[in-house]
Amino acid sequence: MGTLATPLQQWVISDAVAGWTQNVTFAQFDPSLGTLLDVRIGLTGDISGGISAENLQATASALMASLPGGITVYGPDGSIIASVRPSLSVSADLGAFDGTADYTGASGLSFTGRSGSQSAVAAYQPDATALAQFIGTGSVGLSVGSWAVLTAAGPANLQLLSTANAGATITLQYDYIAPGDNDPGQGGGTGGGVVVTTTNNPIPIVFAGSVTTAPQVFTVADSTTDWSNLLAVSRFDPTLGMLEVVNITLTGDIHGSIAAENLGGAPAAFNIGQTAALSLSLPGSVFPLLLSLAVDSSGTLGAFDGSADLSGASAESDPDLAQSSTTTYSVMDADGLAAFTGAGTIDLGISATGASAINGPGNLLTKLLAQAGAEVQISYTYLPDAAANTACFAAGTLITTEDGHVPVEHLQVGQRVRSVLRGGCAPVVWIGYRQVACHQHPRPDKVWPVCVRARAFGPRMPARDLFLSPDHAVFVEGVLIPVRHLVNGSTVKQVPVESITYYHVELDTHDVLLAEGLPAESFLNGGDRSAFSNGGPVVQMHPEFNVLTWEAEGCAPLVLTGPVLDAVRLDLERRARRRGRLRPATA
């Protein structure tokens, strides 16, 4: 029957002043329907509002302003599921001040009643603990948050007003396998496939043995706003391994000076703000990394004292205003990671634009000065080449347990699985996982899955197509053989994919379990749990790195060459020929 989907659930959050956080609830997945595979979350976010401005100076000036916003959906475990960034923007040439600060005429503009939207869909596959919150006959809660910032560049004498509302529509749908499809014995076709997850804002899964480089540090000294610069960032050396995350930290500061004088005949209140918007370009993304900084001055100005010198009772001066802030970002999408990988450098554009927001009397003299600076730190988190060669099952692989066949991503610690060598069941003591962007790996053949076609080794061995990492060993003729040594181009074939999620299953001792009905090894514990981000054990299954561990703790002989391997390969070829998958060998 294949994968099924439940009816679509929808929750609408009406437009409200941006900056809100709301909880939304959806009905849980009814376990009587079958086995839950993943949770598909759809998100459409919108931002609405406007920008009004008046040029208060005697000469014409250009204005550029934008209201970028963001709406994010968080899972029950607090992780990001989906995120969108709708935006509004305006640019105009403002004439010289026409004498009335009313946002009209040649010196003003009113950009109101506008809106923008963006949509994304994410296939959410959390760990077993978080997934359990979606299963039952009650409800499950998600959190949704919004934000909006104003960035603008314009004249130093400027009155500016902005408003921003945000709203969202969130949908939820469950993908599952019906009870009859949980049994690998049903059919025997290609039902067990590679599960590829694509999200609008993927969550980084930093796996065991990952290494982070020392950061590259770039400093841009304080200077008058509206500057731009290029940072020559050294790319990640692909010979080190596979790049997983680019870690970016942006720190900025603004130093402002605000002076104002009331030129009217009566006391008046005022509020003047200065902002600096730092923007760092991100390869592969239309959205830069933004950091907003602001200083302000407010109070009451006395009636004009007859001298427009920015001093006395009718004036106020704050020459030493300052603020600093830091934001971080992780580049995880394939295009972004590919841009940072290779020889030489990549230029990242960084800029600072300044803006002012003035509220005060109609007759006002102001003098505003602002400088901004920045520091950028960039480091790379990667999986060393050796660590990529581990024994893994692709997501979606059915593992035989004492209670039936369970997708590997739904196994839980303590659950008992069938042990081929013991003739009974053994408990799961740890489950590891990682998501691999294969097409940005320097050697994708090292991480592409190997597909063992249904019945390649005989009836129900495997019952469905089985996808393993290249170094995962299968148990045949009393020995363990890494599946990459059995590739024949037809019944055992490496499959190029853009991305894949792999899982490791460790039992209390190294053992052989049933994956889609085919005997395959469990994860071999090398005794170094501290190397894993989730506290699990680590072992490098490439024989060059773990010969001593295998000799001491391996559950069966490891065969890489010799007559046993030749015999198994010959048997696979004969079976494939009988099924018409291989042509007879020619001299």
C-alpha positions as CSV (number, residue, x, y, z in Angstrom):
1,M,0.0,0.0,0.0
2,G,2.9,2.4,0.7
3,T,3.1,5.5,2.7
4,L,-0.2,7.1,3.7
5,A,-1.1,10.6,5.0
6,T,-3.7,11.8,7.5
7,P,-6.1,14.7,6.6
8,L,-4.5,18.1,6.8
9,Q,-4.9,20.1,10.1
10,Q,-4.7,23.9,10.0
11,W,-4.3,26.7,12.6
12,V,-4.5,30.4,11.7
13,I,-2.9,33.2,13.8
14,S,-4.4,36.5,12.9
15,D,-2.2,39.6,12.2
16,A,-1.0,41.2,15.4
17,V,1.8,43.5,16.4
18,A,5.0,41.7,15.5
19,G,7.0,40.2,18.4
20,W,4.3,37.8,19.6
21,T,4.7,34.2,20.7
22,Q,1.7,31.8,20.6
23,N,1.1,28.2,21.3
24,V,-0.9,26.1,18.8
25,T,-2.3,22.6,19.2
26,F,-3.1,19.8,16.8
27,A,-4.6,16.4,17.2
28,Q,-2.1,13.6,17.8
29,F,-1.5,10.7,15.5
30,D,-3.8,7.8,16.3
31,P,-1.5,4.8,16.7
32,S,-4.2,2.4,15.6
33,L,-3.7,3.7,12.0
34,G,-0.2,2.2,11.9
35,T,3.4,3.4,12.3
36,L,4.1,7.1,12.2
37,L,7.0,8.0,9.9
38,D,7.2,11.8,10.1
39,V,5.3,15.0,10.7
40,R,4.9,17.4,7.8
41,I,4.6,21.0,8.9
42,G,3.5,23.8,6.5
43,L,4.0,27.4,7.3
44,T,2.8,30.6,5.5
45,G,3.8,33.8,7.3
46,D,2.9,37.3,6.4
47,I,4.0,40.8,7.5
48,S,1.8,43.9,7.1
49,G,2.2,47.5,8.0
50,G,3.9,50.5,6.6
51,I,6.6,53.2,6.7
52,S,6.0,57.0,6.8
53,A,8.8,59.5,6.5
54,E,9.4,63.2,6.2
55,N,12.6,64.9,5.1
56,L,13.3,67.7,7.6
57,Q,16.3,69.2,5.8
58,A,16.5,71.9,3.2
59,T,17.8,69.7,0.5
60,A,16.5,66.7,-1.3
61,S,17.6,63.3,-0.1
62,A,17.1,59.6,-0.9
63,L,15.5,57.2,1.5
64,M,15.7,53.4,1.6
65,A,13.8,51.5,4.3
66,S,12.7,47.9,4.9
67,L,10.7,45.9,7.4
68,P,12.1,42.3,7.4
69,G,10.2,40.0,9.6
70,G,10.3,36.4,10.6
71,I,7.9,33.6,11.7
72,T,9.2,30.4,13.2
73,V,7.6,27.2,14.3
74,Y,9.2,25.2,17.2
75,G,8.6,21.6,18.0
76,P,7.7,20.2,21.4
77,D,11.4,19.7,22.1
78,G,12.2,23.4,21.3
79,S,13.9,22.7,18.0
80,I,13.1,24.8,14.9
81,I,10.8,23.0,12.5
82,A,10.2,25.7,9.9
83,S,10.9,29.4,9.4
84,V,10.0,32.0,6.9
85,R,11.1,35.7,6.4
86,P,8.6,37.9,4.7
87,S,9.5,41.5,4.1
88,L,8.3,45.0,3.1
89,S,10.6,47.7,1.6
90,V,10.4,51.1,0.1
91,S,12.8,53.5,-1.6
92,A,12.1,57.0,-2.7
93,D,13.6,60.5,-3.4
94,L,12.3,63.0,-0.8
95,G,12.3,66.7,-1.8
96,A,13.4,69.5,0.5
97,F,11.4,70.0,3.6
98,D,8.0,71.7,2.7
99,G,7.5,73.1,6.1
100,T,5.0,70.6,7.5
101,A,6.0,67.3,9.0
102,D,2.9,65.5,7.9
103,Y,4.4,62.7,5.7
104,T,2.9,64.3,2.6
105,G,4.0,66.6,-0.2
106,A,7.3,66.5,-2.0
107,S,9.3,66.0,1.2
108,G,7.2,63.2,2.6
109,L,5.8,59.7,1.9
110,S,3.3,57.3,3.4
111,F,3.9,53.7,2.5
112,T,1.0,52.0,4.4
113,G,-1.4,49.2,4.0
114,R,1.2,46.9,2.4
115,S,1.9,43.2,3.0
116,G,4.3,40.4,2.1
117,S,4.2,36.7,2.6
118,Q,6.4,33.5,2.3
119,S,5.7,29.8,2.7
120,A,7.7,26.7,3.6
121,V,7.1,23.0,4.1
122,A,9.2,20.8,6.4
123,A,9.3,17.1,7.0
124,Y,9.9,16.8,10.8
125,Q,11.7,13.7,12.0
126,P,12.5,14.3,15.7
127,D,14.1,11.8,18.1
128,A,12.0,9.1,19.7
129,T,11.2,11.2,22.8
130,A,9.9,14.2,20.9
131,L,8.1,11.9,18.4
132,A,6.2,10.2,21.2
133,Q,4.5,13.5,22.0
134,F,2.8,13.4,18.6
135,I,1.3,9.9,19.1
136,G,-1.9,9.3,21.0
137,T,-5.6,10.3,21.0
138,G,-5.2,13.8,22.6
139,S,-3.4,16.9,21.3
140,V,0.2,18.1,20.8
141,G,1.4,21.6,21.2
142,L,3.8,23.7,19.0
143,S,5.1,27.2,19.6
144,V,5.1,29.9,17.0
145,G,7.0,33.2,17.3
146,S,7.4,36.3,15.2
147,W,9.7,39.4,15.0
148,A,10.2,42.4,12.8
149,V,13.0,45.0,12.5
150,L,13.3,48.4,10.8
151,T,16.4,49.1,8.7
152,A,16.7,52.4,6.9
153,A,19.2,54.8,5.3
154,G,18.2,58.4,4.8
155,P,18.9,62.0,5.6
156,A,20.3,63.0,9.0
157,N,17.3,65.2,9.6
158,L,14.4,62.8,9.3
159,Q,11.1,62.0,10.9
160,L,10.2,58.3,10.5
161,L,7.3,56.1,11.6
162,S,6.9,52.4,11.1
163,T,4.3,49.8,12.0
164,A,4.6,46.0,11.6
165,N,2.1,43.2,12.2
166,A,2.7,39.5,11.6
167,G,0.4,36.6,11.1
168,A,0.7,32.9,10.2
169,T,-1.1,29.8,8.9
170,I,0.3,26.5,10.2
171,T,-0.7,23.1,8.8
172,L,0.2,19.6,10.1
173,Q,-0.1,16.2,8.4
174,Y,1.2,12.8,9.5
175,D,2.9,10.3,7.1
176,Y,2.5,6.7,8.2
177,I,2.6,3.1,7.2
178,A,-0.5,1.0,7.7
179,P,-0.2,-2.1,10.0
180,G,-0.1,-4.5,7.0
181,D,2.8,-2.6,5.5
182,N,5.0,-3.0,8.6
183,D,5.8,-6.6,7.7
184,P,8.7,-6.9,5.2
185,G,7.2,-10.1,4.1
186,Q,4.3,-8.3,2.5
187,G,5.2,-7.9,-1.1
188,G,9.0,-7.9,-1.5
189,G,9.3,-5.0,-4.0
190,T,11.0,-1.7,-3.5
191,G,8.8,-0.4,-0.7
192,G,11.8,0.2,1.7
193,G,13.4,3.3,0.3
194,V,15.7,6.0,1.2
195,V,14.0,8.8,3.2
196,V,15.3,12.2,2.1
197,T,14.3,15.1,4.3
198,T,14.3,18.7,2.9
199,T,13.4,21.6,5.1
200,N,13.3,25.4,4.6
201,N,15.6,25.9,7.6
202,P,17.1,22.5,8.4
203,I,18.2,21.7,11.9
204,P,21.9,20.9,12.3
205,I,22.7,17.4,13.4
206,V,26.3,17.4,14.6
207,F,27.3,13.8,14.8
208,A,29.9,11.9,16.8
209,G,33.5,12.8,16.1
210,S,32.7,16.2,14.7
211,V,35.5,18.7,14.9
212,T,35.3,22.5,14.9
213,T,38.1,24.7,13.5
214,A,39.5,27.7,15.3
215,P,37.5,30.8,14.2
216,Q,38.6,33.3,11.6
217,V,38.2,36.8,13.1
218,F,37.5,39.9,11.0
219,T,37.3,43.4,12.5
220,V,35.8,46.5,10.9
221,A,36.7,49.6,12.8
222,D,34.0,52.1,13.8
223,S,33.3,54.6,11.0
224,T,30.4,56.8,9.8
225,T,27.4,54.6,8.9
226,D,26.6,53.7,5.3
227,W,29.9,51.9,4.8
228,S,30.5,48.6,3.1
229,N,33.4,46.1,3.1
230,L,34.4,42.7,1.9
231,L,35.7,39.9,4.2
232,A,38.0,37.4,2.5
233,V,37.1,34.2,4.3
234,S,39.3,31.1,3.8
235,R,37.2,28.3,2.5
236,F,36.9,24.9,4.3
237,D,39.5,22.4,3.0
238,P,37.5,19.4,1.7
239,T,40.5,17.0,2.3
240,L,39.8,17.3,6.0
241,G,36.4,15.6,5.7
242,M,32.7,16.6,5.2
243,L,31.6,20.1,6.2
244,E,28.5,20.0,8.3
245,V,28.0,23.5,9.7
246,V,29.5,27.0,9.1
247,N,29.3,28.8,12.4
248,I,29.0,32.6,12.1
249,T,29.1,35.1,15.0
250,L,28.4,38.8,14.2
251,T,29.1,41.4,16.8
252,G,28.3,45.1,16.2
253,D,28.4,48.4,17.9
254,I,26.9,51.9,17.4
255,H,28.2,55.1,18.8
256,G,25.8,58.0,18.4
257,S,25.7,61.7,19.1
258,I,22.3,63.5,19.3
259,A,21.7,67.2,19.7
260,A,18.3,68.9,19.4
261,E,17.0,72.4,19.8
262,N,13.4,73.6,20.0
263,L,12.9,76.6,17.7
264,G,9.3,77.1,18.8
265,G,7.8,79.4,21.3
266,A,6.6,76.8,23.8
267,P,8.2,73.9,25.6
268,A,8.0,70.6,23.7
269,A,8.8,66.9,24.2
270,F,11.1,65.1,21.9
271,N,12.3,61.6,21.2
272,I,15.1,60.9,18.8
273,G,16.6,57.5,17.9
274,Q,19.5,56.4,15.8
275,T,19.9,52.9,14.4
276,A,22.6,51.1,12.6
277,A,21.7,47.9,10.6
278,L,24.6,45.6,10.0
279,S,24.2,43.2,7.1
280,L,26.4,40.2,6.3
281,S,25.9,38.4,3.0
282,L,25.3,34.6,3.2
283,P,26.2,32.5,0.1
284,G,23.4,30.5,-1.3
285,S,20.7,32.7,0.5
286,V,18.8,35.8,-0.6
287,F,18.6,36.8,3.0
288,P,21.7,38.3,4.8
289,L,22.5,37.9,8.4
290,L,21.1,41.1,10.1
291,L,22.0,42.8,13.3
292,S,20.1,45.9,14.5
293,L,21.6,48.4,16.9
294,A,20.0,51.5,18.4
295,V,20.6,54.5,20.7
296,D,18.1,57.2,21.6
297,S,17.6,60.4,23.5
298,S,14.4,61.9,24.9
299,G,13.1,64.6,27.2
300,T,11.5,68.1,27.2
301,L,13.0,71.1,25.4
302,G,12.3,74.6,26.7
303,A,10.9,77.4,24.6
304,F,13.4,78.8,22.0
305,D,16.0,80.9,23.8
306,G,16.8,83.1,20.7
307,S,20.0,81.4,19.7
308,A,20.1,78.3,17.5
309,D,23.3,77.0,18.9
310,L,22.2,73.6,20.3
311,S,22.7,74.8,23.8
312,G,20.8,76.4,26.6
313,A,17.3,75.6,28.1
314,S,15.8,75.0,24.6
315,A,18.3,72.4,23.7
316,E,19.7,69.0,24.8
317,S,22.8,67.2,23.8
318,D,23.8,63.5,24.3
319,P,27.3,63.1,22.6
320,D,28.3,59.7,24.0
321,L,25.5,57.2,23.3
322,A,26.6,53.6,22.6
323,Q,25.2,50.0,22.3
324,S,26.7,46.7,21.2
325,S,25.1,43.4,20.4
326,T,25.9,39.9,19.1
327,T,24.0,37.4,16.9
328,T,24.9,33.9,15.7
329,Y,23.9,31.9,12.7
330,S,24.5,28.4,11.3
331,V,24.9,27.8,7.6
332,M,23.5,24.2,7.0
333,D,21.9,24.3,3.6
334,A,23.7,22.4,0.8
335,D,24.2,25.4,-1.4
336,G,25.7,27.4,1.4
337,L,28.0,24.6,2.6
338,A,29.2,24.1,-1.0
339,A,30.0,27.8,-1.4
340,F,32.2,27.7,1.7
341,T,34.0,24.5,0.6
342,G,37.1,24.4,-1.6
343,A,40.4,26.2,-2.2
344,G,41.1,29.9,-1.8
345,T,38.7,32.4,-0.2
346,I,35.1,33.5,-0.5
347,D,34.2,37.2,-0.2
348,L,31.4,38.0,2.2
349,G,29.9,41.5,1.9
350,I,29.3,43.4,5.1
351,S,27.7,46.8,5.4
352,A,26.3,49.2,7.9
353,T,23.4,51.5,7.1
354,G,22.2,54.3,9.4
355,A,18.8,55.7,10.1
356,S,17.2,58.2,12.4
357,A,13.7,58.4,13.9
358,I,12.7,61.8,15.2
359,N,9.6,62.8,17.2
360,G,9.4,66.4,18.4
361,P,8.2,69.9,17.8
362,G,7.5,71.1,14.2
363,N,10.3,73.6,14.6
364,L,13.3,71.6,15.5
365,L,17.0,71.8,14.9
366,T,18.9,68.5,15.1
367,K,22.4,67.4,14.6
368,L,22.8,63.6,14.5
369,L,26.1,61.7,14.1
370,A,26.6,58.0,14.1
371,Q,29.4,55.5,13.7
372,A,29.2,51.7,13.6
373,G,31.7,48.9,13.7
374,A,31.7,45.1,13.5
375,E,33.5,41.9,14.3
376,V,32.8,38.6,12.5
377,Q,34.0,35.2,13.6
378,I,33.6,32.2,11.3
379,S,34.5,28.6,12.1
380,Y,33.7,25.2,10.4
381,T,32.3,22.1,12.1
382,Y,33.1,19.0,10.1
383,L,33.2,15.2,10.2
384,P,36.7,13.9,9.6
385,D,36.9,11.6,6.6
386,A,37.5,8.5,8.8
387,A,34.5,9.2,11.0
388,A,32.2,9.2,7.9
389,N,32.8,5.5,7.4
390,T,30.5,4.1,10.0
391,A,27.9,1.3,10.0
392,C,24.5,2.9,9.4
393,F,20.9,2.1,8.4
394,A,19.0,4.6,6.2
395,A,15.9,6.1,7.7
396,G,12.9,4.0,6.9
397,T,14.7,0.7,7.4
398,L,12.5,-1.9,9.2
399,I,14.2,-3.6,12.1
400,T,12.8,-6.8,13.5
401,T,11.9,-6.5,17.2
402,E,10.2,-8.8,19.7
403,D,7.0,-6.8,18.9
404,G,7.3,-6.8,15.1
405,H,9.0,-4.7,12.5
406,V,9.8,-1.1,13.5
407,P,11.4,1.7,11.4
408,V,14.9,2.3,12.7
409,E,14.2,6.0,13.5
410,H,11.4,4.9,15.8
411,L,13.4,2.4,17.9
412,Q,13.9,3.4,21.5
413,V,16.6,2.6,24.0
414,G,15.5,-0.5,26.0
415,Q,13.5,-1.9,23.1
416,R,14.4,-5.5,22.4
417,V,15.4,-6.6,18.8
418,R,15.9,-10.0,17.3
419,S,19.5,-11.3,17.6
420,V,20.6,-13.7,14.9
421,L,23.6,-15.0,16.8
422,R,21.8,-15.4,20.2
423,G,18.6,-16.9,18.8
424,G,16.5,-14.6,21.0
425,C,16.3,-10.9,21.6
426,A,18.7,-8.2,22.8
427,P,18.1,-4.7,24.2
428,V,19.0,-1.5,22.3
429,V,21.4,0.5,24.4
430,W,22.0,3.5,22.1
431,I,20.7,5.0,18.9
432,G,22.8,7.5,16.9
433,Y,21.8,9.5,13.9
434,R,23.1,12.1,11.4
435,Q,21.8,13.8,8.3
436,V,24.3,13.9,5.4
437,A,24.3,16.4,2.6
438,C,25.9,14.0,0.1
439,H,26.2,16.3,-2.9
440,Q,28.5,18.7,-1.1
441,H,30.8,16.0,0.2
442,P,34.3,16.0,-1.5
443,R,33.9,12.2,-2.0
444,P,30.1,11.6,-2.2
445,D,30.7,7.9,-3.0
446,K,31.9,7.5,0.6
447,V,28.4,8.5,2.0
448,W,26.0,7.5,-0.8
449,P,23.9,4.6,0.4
450,V,24.2,1.1,-1.0
451,C,20.9,-0.5,-2.0
452,V,20.6,-4.2,-1.5
453,R,17.7,-5.2,-3.8
454,A,14.9,-7.3,-2.5
455,R,15.8,-11.1,-2.5
456,A,19.4,-10.4,-3.6
457,F,20.7,-13.0,-1.1
458,G,17.6,-15.3,-1.5
459,P,13.9,-15.4,-0.6
460,R,13.1,-12.5,1.8
461,M,16.8,-11.6,2.1
462,P,16.0,-8.8,2.2
463,A,12.3,-8.7,1.9
464,R,12.3,-5.1,0.6
465,D,15.1,-3.0,-0.8
466,L,17.6,-2.3,2.0
467,F,19.7,0.9,2.1
468,L,23.0,0.8,4.1
469,S,26.0,3.0,4.5
470,P,28.9,1.7,2.4
471,D,30.8,0.3,5.4
472,H,27.9,-1.4,7.0
473,A,28.6,-5.2,7.2
474,V,26.1,-7.9,6.3
475,F,26.3,-11.3,7.9
476,V,26.7,-14.1,5.3
477,E,28.5,-17.5,5.4
478,G,29.3,-16.9,9.1
479,V,31.3,-13.8,8.5
480,L,30.7,-10.0,8.2
481,I,31.4,-8.3,4.9
482,P,31.1,-4.5,4.4
483,V,28.4,-4.1,1.8
484,R,30.6,-1.8,-0.4
485,H,32.7,-5.0,-1.2
486,L,29.6,-6.6,-2.6
487,V,28.5,-3.9,-5.0
488,N,27.8,-5.5,-8.4
489,G,26.0,-2.7,-10.2
490,S,22.6,-4.4,-10.2
491,T,21.3,-6.3,-7.1
492,V,23.8,-4.5,-4.9
493,K,24.2,-1.0,-6.1
494,Q,25.3,2.4,-4.8
495,V,22.7,5.1,-5.2
496,P,23.6,8.7,-5.6
497,V,21.3,11.0,-3.5
498,E,21.5,14.6,-2.5
499,S,20.9,13.9,1.2
500,I,20.1,11.1,3.5
501,T,19.5,10.4,7.2
502,Y,21.5,7.5,8.7
503,Y,20.9,5.7,12.0
504,H,23.2,3.5,14.2
505,V,21.8,0.9,16.5
506,E,24.0,-0.4,19.3
507,L,23.0,-3.5,21.4
508,D,24.5,-4.6,24.7
509,T,27.3,-6.3,22.7
510,H,28.2,-6.3,19.0
511,D,25.6,-8.5,17.3
512,V,23.7,-9.3,14.2
513,L,20.1,-8.1,13.8
514,L,17.5,-8.3,11.0
515,A,17.1,-5.3,8.7
516,E,14.3,-5.8,6.2
517,G,14.9,-9.5,7.0
518,L,18.6,-9.5,6.1
519,P,21.2,-10.3,8.8
520,A,23.3,-7.1,9.3
521,E,25.6,-6.0,12.1
522,S,24.7,-3.8,15.0
523,F,26.9,-0.8,15.9
524,L,30.3,-1.7,17.3
525,N,31.1,0.2,20.5
526,G,34.7,1.5,20.4
527,G,34.4,2.7,24.0
528,D,34.5,6.5,23.4
529,R,31.1,7.8,24.2
530,S,32.5,11.3,25.1
531,A,33.1,11.9,21.4
532,F,29.4,11.9,20.6
533,S,27.2,15.0,20.9
534,N,24.4,12.8,22.2
535,G,26.6,10.9,24.6
536,G,26.8,7.7,22.6
537,P,29.7,5.4,21.7
538,V,31.9,6.0,18.7
539,V,33.8,3.6,16.5
540,Q,35.2,4.1,13.0
541,M,34.2,1.0,11.0
542,H,36.7,1.5,8.3
543,P,39.1,-1.4,9.0
544,E,42.2,0.9,8.8
545,F,41.0,2.6,12.0
546,N,39.5,-0.2,14.1
547,V,41.3,-3.4,13.6
548,L,42.2,-3.8,17.3
549,T,38.6,-3.0,18.4
550,W,37.2,-5.5,15.9
551,E,39.6,-8.3,17.0
552,A,38.7,-7.7,20.6
553,E,35.0,-7.2,20.4
554,G,33.7,-8.1,17.0
555,C,30.9,-10.7,17.0
556,A,32.2,-12.5,13.8
557,P,35.2,-12.5,11.5
558,L,35.5,-9.4,9.3
559,V,36.2,-10.3,5.7
560,L,37.6,-7.8,3.2
561,T,39.4,-10.1,0.7
562,G,39.9,-13.7,0.0
563,P,38.0,-16.8,-1.1
564,V,35.0,-16.3,1.1
565,L,34.4,-12.9,-0.3
566,D,34.9,-14.2,-3.8
567,A,32.4,-17.0,-3.2
568,V,29.7,-14.6,-1.9
569,R,30.2,-12.3,-4.8
570,L,29.9,-15.2,-7.2
571,D,26.7,-16.4,-5.5
572,L,25.2,-12.8,-5.8
573,E,26.1,-12.7,-9.5
574,R,24.5,-16.1,-10.2
575,R,21.3,-15.1,-8.4
576,A,21.2,-11.8,-10.3
577,R,21.6,-13.6,-13.7
578,R,18.8,-16.0,-12.9
579,R,16.6,-12.9,-12.3
580,G,17.8,-11.3,-15.5
581,R,19.6,-8.4,-13.8
582,L,23.1,-9.1,-15.1
583,R,24.3,-10.2,-18.5
584,P,26.5,-13.3,-18.6
585,A,30.2,-12.5,-18.3
586,T,32.1,-12.5,-21.6
587,A,35.7,-13.4,-22.3
